[in-house]
Every structure is written in structure tokens, then in C-alpha cells.
Amino acid sequence: MTFPVAQTIFYYLAAASIASATLAVTRKNPVHSMLWILALFMHVAGIFLQLDAEFLAAVQIIVYAGAILIFYLFVLMLLDLPGEEARPRFGRHWPVAAVGALGMVVLAWLAQIQTLNSAQVEVVSAPARVVAKDPSFGSLSAVGTALFGPFALPFEMASLVLLAAIVGAVVLARRKAGS
């Protein structure tokens, strides 16, 4: 990949992802927020494609843009949308969130400067170095081997946490309905 084209595409995808995420949070209409989240998912899939992780890009589109976003839309249909649009968009805590976001940006910037200055590292991102060493990075067999090899226990623990969250939501919803 040549420098100007590949980096231009990456910076476009990164900037569009940040803009889409920001617009998803700041829109007053929840349906418009869902459309911006869809744009975010598509741009993240583009970043995966640029890293030659086609499987992860397909999973990003199928699972997140297909299943999760539809689930969010069903939840939105159950909510009181006119009442939601009439309320103020942000509460009293938005300045704290803005300061936290700015702090994260500053920390990322400082970490990048520290990495470049301390070790005289060649300017190649970590995922690009992994791709150069292992051509199967992001392929189905590499993801499956990692997921069901050394990461089998954390993968199963995450599924148990999700199962507990579903059971908890059902119990809480049932209690409210019975009250």
C-alpha cells in the first residue's frame, strides 16, 4: 500500500467513525442516532478491510449492523419516542463527560509522542506489523484458533456474564410487571 492513498483512506475512515459516533450521541431523534450508528459500523468495517481482516469486517457488518442495530431499533419502538424528544438531550453531567473525552484524547496523543520519541520506532502501526509477520491475521482460522485456544476461558466467561445479564433483565422486568 502506498503512503498517500492508504493513509488518506484510513484517516477518512477514522474521522468518519469519530464523527458518526459523536452525531449518534448528540442527535435528539433516537432513530437518527441509530442511522449514525449504522454509519459508524460501516466505517469500522472499512478499517478492518484495510487491515486485511476480511472476516472481522464481515462479522462487523453482519453481527453489529445486522443484528445488534435491529435489536436497538426494536427497543426504540418500545420506548416513548415523543416523550424522549421533548426532554433535554443532555443532563447536568455533560461537562464532566466532555472533560473526560478531552483527557482521553490528550492521553492518546501523549502516548503516541512518547512511543515515537523514546524508542526511535519505525513509523508503522502495530496491526500493520502483525499483518506483515502473519499473513493469516484476521482470517477465519486465525480467529477460531485464538478464540478456542488460549482465549477459550475468557470467551466462555463473557458468555456467562451475558447470560446473567439476560436473566437479570428478565427477573427485573417480571418484578415490575407483577408490582
C-alpha positions in Angstrom: 0.0 0.0 0.0 1.3 3.4 -0.9 1.6 6.1 1.7 -0.8 8.7 0.5 -3.7 6.5 -0.6 -3.7 4.1 2.3 -3.2 6.7 5.0 -5.8 9.0 3.4 -8.3 6.2 3.4 -7.5 5.3 7.0 -7.7 8.9 8.2 -11.1 9.3 6.4 -12.4 6.2 8.0 -11.2 7.2 11.4 -12.5 10.7 11.2 -15.9 9.5 9.8 -16.1 7.0 12.6 -15.5 9.6 15.3 -18.0 12.0 13.6 -20.6 9.3 13.3 -20.2 8.3 17.0 -20.4 11.9 18.0 -23.5 12.5 15.9 -25.1 9.3 17.2 -24.8 10.6 20.8 -25.9 14.2 20.1 -29.0 13.6 17.9 -32.3 14.3 19.6 -34.2 11.8 17.5 -33.3 8.2 18.5 -33.9 6.8 15.0 -31.4 9.3 13.6 -29.0 8.2 16.2 -29.4 4.6 15.0 -28.7 5.7 11.4 -25.4 7.3 12.6 -24.5 4.2 14.5 -25.0 2.2 11.2 -22.6 4.6 9.5 -20.2 4.1 12.4 -20.3 0.3 12.0 -19.7 0.5 8.2 -16.7 2.7 8.7 -15.2 0.4 11.3 -15.7 -2.5 8.9 -13.8 -0.4 6.3 -10.9 -0.1 8.8 -10.9 -3.9 9.3 -10.8 -4.3 5.5 -7.8 -2.0 5.3 -6.1 -4.2 7.8 -6.8 -7.3 5.6 -9.1 -8.7 8.2 -12.0 -9.6 5.9 -13.6 -12.0 8.4 -13.8 -9.3 11.1 -15.2 -6.8 8.6 -17.9 -9.3 7.6 -18.7 -10.0 11.3 -18.8 -6.3 11.9 -21.4 -5.8 9.2 -23.5 -9.0 9.8 -23.5 -9.1 13.6 -23.4 -5.4 14.6 -25.0 -3.6 11.6 -27.4 -6.5 11.0 -28.4 -8.0 14.4 -27.5 -5.5 17.1 -28.7 -2.4 15.3 -32.0 -4.2 14.5 -32.3 -5.1 18.2 -31.7 -1.5 19.2 -34.5 -0.4 16.7 -36.9 -2.8 18.3 -36.1 -1.4 21.7 -36.6 2.1 20.4 -40.1 1.1 19.1 -41.0 0.0 22.7 -39.9 3.4 24.1 -41.9 6.6 24.4 -40.2 8.5 21.5 -42.3 11.7 21.6 -41.6 12.0 25.4 -37.9 11.2 24.7 -37.6 14.0 22.1 -39.3 16.5 24.4 -36.8 16.1 27.2 -33.5 17.9 27.3 -30.8 15.9 25.4 -28.0 16.1 28.0 -28.2 16.1 31.7 -26.1 18.0 34.2 -23.1 15.7 33.7 -22.2 16.6 30.1 -19.3 18.9 31.1 -17.7 16.0 33.1 -18.1 13.7 30.0 -16.6 16.4 27.8 -13.6 16.8 30.1 -13.2 13.0 30.3 -13.2 12.7 26.5 -10.7 15.5 26.1 -8.5 13.8 28.7 -8.6 10.6 26.7 -7.6 12.4 23.5 -4.7 14.1 25.3 -3.5 10.8 26.8 -3.6 9.0 23.4 -1.7 11.9 21.9 0.9 11.8 24.7 1.3 8.0 24.4 1.9 8.3 20.6 4.5 11.0 21.1 6.2 9.0 23.9 6.3 5.9 21.7 7.8 7.7 18.7 10.4 9.7 20.8 11.6 7.0 23.2 12.5 4.0 21.0 13.0 5.5 17.6 10.4 3.1 16.3 9.8 2.9 12.6 6.5 4.6 11.9 4.4 1.5 11.2 1.3 0.8 13.2 1.2 -2.3 15.4 -1.5 -4.1 13.4 0.5 -3.5 10.2 3.5 -5.2 11.8 1.3 -8.1 12.8 0.0 -8.4 9.3 3.5 -8.3 7.8 4.6 -11.2 10.1 1.5 -13.3 9.9 -0.5 -13.3 6.7 -3.4 -15.1 8.3 -4.1 -12.2 10.6 -7.9 -11.7 10.8 -8.6 -14.9 8.8 -11.3 -17.3 10.0 -8.8 -20.0 11.0 -6.7 -17.4 13.0 -9.7 -16.0 14.8 -11.0 -19.5 15.6 -7.6 -20.8 16.8 -7.2 -17.8 19.1 -10.8 -17.8 20.3 -11.0 -21.5 21.1 -7.3 -21.9 22.0 -5.7 -19.6 24.6 -8.8 -17.4 24.9 -11.4 -20.1 25.4 -11.9 -19.4 29.1 -12.4 -15.6 28.7 -14.7 -16.3 25.8 -16.9 -18.6 27.9 -16.8 -16.2 30.8 -18.1 -13.4 28.6 -20.9 -15.7 27.5 -21.8 -16.4 31.1 -21.8 -12.7 32.0 -24.1 -12.0 29.1 -26.4 -14.9 30.2 -26.5 -13.5 33.7 -27.4 -10.0 32.3 -30.3 -11.5 30.3 -31.6 -13.4 33.3 -31.3 -10.3 35.5 -33.2 -8.2 32.9 -36.0 -10.8 32.7 -36.2 -11.0 36.5 -36.4 -7.2 36.9 -38.9 -6.8 34.1 -41.1 -9.6 35.6 -40.9 -7.9 39.1 -42.1 -4.6 37.6 -44.9 -6.2 35.7 -46.1 -8.1 38.8 -46.0 -5.0 41.1 
